């Protein structure tokens, strides 16, 4: 959340991501993104739902947990979660912050 929104629950990115965890919604500007099988974010919550901080963090954490399971590592999950075109820079930035708050044992 520090990297994504700076802790601002109502922030919306220029790409259309919403809230604390900067999740792309099914509506608004994000609805214009098309994937092979149709709208990329059709199965996502609405902008209004994502403006609720509790809903946003719950949904974002579930997304990340699913990506960790699918990708096999936190770094690769963060790569998939973060903005496209930045390589592992986003993931590495998040991991540095994570280490500050949750140091390895």
Beta strands, then each sheet from edge to edge (+ up, - down):
strand 1: 17-18
strand 2: 23-24
strand 3: 34-35
strand 4: 38-39
sheet 1: 1+ 2-
sheet 2: 3+ 4-
end
